[in-house]
Every structure is written in structure tokens, then in C-alpha cells.
Amino acid sequence: MGFWTLLEGLLLFANAFAILNEDRFLAPRGWTLAEIQGGRRNTLKGQIIGLIHACQFLRLPLILFNIITIVVKLFAG
């Protein structure tokens, strides 16, 4: 596995987190930011919730990285 393949996998993973709908998917399972308020941010669940919300907040850079990846794949094969 090359470095480029690893970067593509991480980009796909970030895209998957970015499209999760908080109202339909995360809230019924108790995975919202309101659930981890207080001292529970250092737990594994709190870290994952923070990662999901960071990916949702950074959608514009994700779009740019997706465009760059598509262009590189078109020209490099």
C-alpha cells in the first residue's frame, strides 16, 4: 500500500463522517455534542464525536481535497 492510497482512504473516511446527519443518525444513538458536555470529552466516545463534528465543520476543505484527488487521478491514472 502506497502513501497515495493511504491518503485516499483517509479522505474517504473523512467524507463518510462529513455526510452523517446529526438529527437523523447521530441524535437517536446519543452521539451529539450535547451528550458529551462536561468532563466526558476525554473518553473514546467523546473523541469520536469530536472527530465527526470536526469533519462536518471542515466540509469546504474536504471538497477541495476531493477535487484535487479527482484531478490527480484523471491525469495520473
mmCIF file of the C-alpha atoms, coordinates in Angstrom:
data_MODEL
# 
_entry.id   MODEL 
# 
loop_
_atom_site.group_PDB 
_atom_site.id 
_atom_site.type_symbol 
_atom_site.label_atom_id 
_atom_site.label_alt_id 
_atom_site.label_comp_id 
_atom_site.label_asym_id 
_atom_site.label_entity_id 
_atom_site.label_seq_id 
_atom_site.pdbx_PDB_ins_code 
_atom_site.Cartn_x 
_atom_site.Cartn_y 
_atom_site.Cartn_z 
_atom_site.occupancy 
_atom_site.B_iso_or_equiv 
_atom_site.pdbx_formal_charge 
_atom_site.auth_seq_id 
_atom_site.auth_comp_id 
_atom_site.auth_asym_id 
_atom_site.auth_atom_id 
_atom_site.pdbx_PDB_model_num 
ATOM 1  C CA . MET A 1 1  ? 0.000   0.000  0.000   1.00 0.00 ? 1  MET A CA 1 
ATOM 2  C CA . GLY A 1 2  ? 1.439   3.328  -1.030  1.00 0.00 ? 2  GLY A CA 1 
ATOM 3  C CA . PHE A 1 3  ? 1.232   6.711  0.587   1.00 0.00 ? 3  PHE A CA 1 
ATOM 4  C CA . TRP A 1 4  ? -1.257  7.961  -2.025  1.00 0.00 ? 4  TRP A CA 1 
ATOM 5  C CA . THR A 1 5  ? -3.577  5.027  -1.313  1.00 0.00 ? 5  THR A CA 1 
ATOM 6  C CA . LEU A 1 6  ? -3.417  5.791  2.400   1.00 0.00 ? 6  LEU A CA 1 
ATOM 7  C CA . LEU A 1 7  ? -4.324  9.433  1.750   1.00 0.00 ? 7  LEU A CA 1 
ATOM 8  C CA . GLU A 1 8  ? -7.256  8.385  -0.447  1.00 0.00 ? 8  GLU A CA 1 
ATOM 9  C CA . GLY A 1 9  ? -8.517  6.073  2.275   1.00 0.00 ? 9  GLY A CA 1 
ATOM 10 C CA . LEU A 1 10 ? -8.324  8.816  4.891   1.00 0.00 ? 10 LEU A CA 1 
ATOM 11 C CA . LEU A 1 11 ? -10.151 11.177 2.537   1.00 0.00 ? 11 LEU A CA 1 
ATOM 12 C CA . LEU A 1 12 ? -12.937 8.649  2.038   1.00 0.00 ? 12 LEU A CA 1 
ATOM 13 C CA . PHE A 1 13 ? -13.142 8.151  5.804   1.00 0.00 ? 13 PHE A CA 1 
ATOM 14 C CA . ALA A 1 14 ? -13.426 11.929 6.372   1.00 0.00 ? 14 ALA A CA 1 
ATOM 15 C CA . ASN A 1 15 ? -16.110 12.137 3.666   1.00 0.00 ? 15 ASN A CA 1 
ATOM 16 C CA . ALA A 1 16 ? -18.097 9.419  5.412   1.00 0.00 ? 16 ALA A CA 1 
ATOM 17 C CA . PHE A 1 17 ? -18.019 11.368 8.685   1.00 0.00 ? 17 PHE A CA 1 
ATOM 18 C CA . ALA A 1 18 ? -18.883 14.645 6.966   1.00 0.00 ? 18 ALA A CA 1 
ATOM 19 C CA . ILE A 1 19 ? -22.151 13.381 5.488   1.00 0.00 ? 19 ILE A CA 1 
ATOM 20 C CA . LEU A 1 20 ? -23.600 11.969 8.709   1.00 0.00 ? 20 LEU A CA 1 
ATOM 21 C CA . ASN A 1 21 ? -26.819 13.793 9.592   1.00 0.00 ? 21 ASN A CA 1 
ATOM 22 C CA . GLU A 1 22 ? -26.964 14.730 13.255  1.00 0.00 ? 22 GLU A CA 1 
ATOM 23 C CA . ASP A 1 23 ? -30.767 14.789 13.513  1.00 0.00 ? 23 ASP A CA 1 
ATOM 24 C CA . ARG A 1 24 ? -31.461 11.531 11.706  1.00 0.00 ? 24 ARG A CA 1 
ATOM 25 C CA . PHE A 1 25 ? -28.464 9.382  12.533  1.00 0.00 ? 25 PHE A CA 1 
ATOM 26 C CA . LEU A 1 26 ? -26.426 10.691 15.446  1.00 0.00 ? 26 LEU A CA 1 
ATOM 27 C CA . ALA A 1 27 ? -29.067 12.027 17.867  1.00 0.00 ? 27 ALA A CA 1 
ATOM 28 C CA . PRO A 1 28 ? -31.110 8.802  18.212  1.00 0.00 ? 28 PRO A CA 1 
ATOM 29 C CA . ARG A 1 29 ? -27.913 6.955  19.127  1.00 0.00 ? 29 ARG A CA 1 
ATOM 30 C CA . GLY A 1 30 ? -26.742 9.581  21.633  1.00 0.00 ? 30 GLY A CA 1 
ATOM 31 C CA . TRP A 1 31 ? -23.759 10.771 19.576  1.00 0.00 ? 31 TRP A CA 1 
ATOM 32 C CA . THR A 1 32 ? -24.276 14.565 19.750  1.00 0.00 ? 32 THR A CA 1 
ATOM 33 C CA . LEU A 1 33 ? -22.098 17.263 21.267  1.00 0.00 ? 33 LEU A CA 1 
ATOM 34 C CA . ALA A 1 34 ? -24.746 17.833 23.931  1.00 0.00 ? 34 ALA A CA 1 
ATOM 35 C CA . GLU A 1 35 ? -24.200 14.275 25.169  1.00 0.00 ? 35 GLU A CA 1 
ATOM 36 C CA . ILE A 1 36 ? -20.517 14.837 25.948  1.00 0.00 ? 36 ILE A CA 1 
ATOM 37 C CA . GLN A 1 37 ? -20.737 18.228 27.681  1.00 0.00 ? 37 GLN A CA 1 
ATOM 38 C CA . GLY A 1 38 ? -18.903 18.226 30.933  1.00 0.00 ? 38 GLY A CA 1 
ATOM 39 C CA . GLY A 1 39 ? -15.894 16.095 31.760  1.00 0.00 ? 39 GLY A CA 1 
ATOM 40 C CA . ARG A 1 40 ? -16.576 13.222 29.361  1.00 0.00 ? 40 ARG A CA 1 
ATOM 41 C CA . ARG A 1 41 ? -14.681 14.699 26.388  1.00 0.00 ? 41 ARG A CA 1 
ATOM 42 C CA . ASN A 1 42 ? -11.617 12.549 27.034  1.00 0.00 ? 42 ASN A CA 1 
ATOM 43 C CA . THR A 1 43 ? -13.462 9.265  26.626  1.00 0.00 ? 43 THR A CA 1 
ATOM 44 C CA . LEU A 1 44 ? -13.258 7.324  23.375  1.00 0.00 ? 44 LEU A CA 1 
ATOM 45 C CA . LYS A 1 45 ? -16.878 8.194  22.571  1.00 0.00 ? 45 LYS A CA 1 
ATOM 46 C CA . GLY A 1 46 ? -16.188 11.879 23.202  1.00 0.00 ? 46 GLY A CA 1 
ATOM 47 C CA . GLN A 1 47 ? -13.131 11.834 20.940  1.00 0.00 ? 47 GLN A CA 1 
ATOM 48 C CA . ILE A 1 48 ? -15.068 10.149 18.116  1.00 0.00 ? 48 ILE A CA 1 
ATOM 49 C CA . ILE A 1 49 ? -17.928 12.651 18.444  1.00 0.00 ? 49 ILE A CA 1 
ATOM 50 C CA . GLY A 1 50 ? -15.395 15.476 18.284  1.00 0.00 ? 50 GLY A CA 1 
ATOM 51 C CA . LEU A 1 51 ? -13.854 13.950 15.144  1.00 0.00 ? 51 LEU A CA 1 
ATOM 52 C CA . ILE A 1 52 ? -17.270 13.634 13.478  1.00 0.00 ? 52 ILE A CA 1 
ATOM 53 C CA . HIS A 1 53 ? -18.114 17.259 14.200  1.00 0.00 ? 53 HIS A CA 1 
ATOM 54 C CA . ALA A 1 54 ? -14.690 18.450 13.038  1.00 0.00 ? 54 ALA A CA 1 
ATOM 55 C CA . CYS A 1 55 ? -15.205 16.672 9.713   1.00 0.00 ? 55 CYS A CA 1 
ATOM 56 C CA . GLN A 1 56 ? -18.643 18.238 9.374   1.00 0.00 ? 56 GLN A CA 1 
ATOM 57 C CA . PHE A 1 57 ? -17.233 21.679 10.172  1.00 0.00 ? 57 PHE A CA 1 
ATOM 58 C CA . LEU A 1 58 ? -14.448 21.369 7.579   1.00 0.00 ? 58 LEU A CA 1 
ATOM 59 C CA . ARG A 1 59 ? -16.606 20.455 4.590   1.00 0.00 ? 59 ARG A CA 1 
ATOM 60 C CA . LEU A 1 60 ? -15.178 23.140 2.293   1.00 0.00 ? 60 LEU A CA 1 
ATOM 61 C CA . PRO A 1 61 ? -11.566 21.899 2.621   1.00 0.00 ? 61 PRO A CA 1 
ATOM 62 C CA . LEU A 1 62 ? -12.862 18.363 2.081   1.00 0.00 ? 62 LEU A CA 1 
ATOM 63 C CA . ILE A 1 63 ? -14.487 19.468 -1.162  1.00 0.00 ? 63 ILE A CA 1 
ATOM 64 C CA . LEU A 1 64 ? -11.200 20.995 -2.289  1.00 0.00 ? 64 LEU A CA 1 
ATOM 65 C CA . PHE A 1 65 ? -9.239  17.846 -1.389  1.00 0.00 ? 65 PHE A CA 1 
ATOM 66 C CA . ASN A 1 66 ? -11.781 15.760 -3.298  1.00 0.00 ? 66 ASN A CA 1 
ATOM 67 C CA . ILE A 1 67 ? -11.389 17.947 -6.381  1.00 0.00 ? 67 ILE A CA 1 
ATOM 68 C CA . ILE A 1 68 ? -7.599  17.713 -6.161  1.00 0.00 ? 68 ILE A CA 1 
ATOM 69 C CA . THR A 1 69 ? -7.789  13.934 -5.803  1.00 0.00 ? 69 THR A CA 1 
ATOM 70 C CA . ILE A 1 70 ? -10.106 13.621 -8.805  1.00 0.00 ? 70 ILE A CA 1 
ATOM 71 C CA . VAL A 1 71 ? -7.864  15.786 -10.975 1.00 0.00 ? 71 VAL A CA 1 
ATOM 72 C CA . VAL A 1 72 ? -4.734  13.852 -9.966  1.00 0.00 ? 72 VAL A CA 1 
ATOM 73 C CA . LYS A 1 73 ? -6.483  10.546 -10.666 1.00 0.00 ? 73 LYS A CA 1 
ATOM 74 C CA . LEU A 1 74 ? -7.627  11.810 -14.079 1.00 0.00 ? 74 LEU A CA 1 
ATOM 75 C CA . PHE A 1 75 ? -4.133  12.813 -15.140 1.00 0.00 ? 75 PHE A CA 1 
ATOM 76 C CA . ALA A 1 76 ? -2.044  10.166 -13.353 1.00 0.00 ? 76 ALA A CA 1 
ATOM 77 C CA . GLY A 1 77 ? -4.369  7.244  -13.853 1.00 0.00 ? 77 GLY A CA 1 
# 
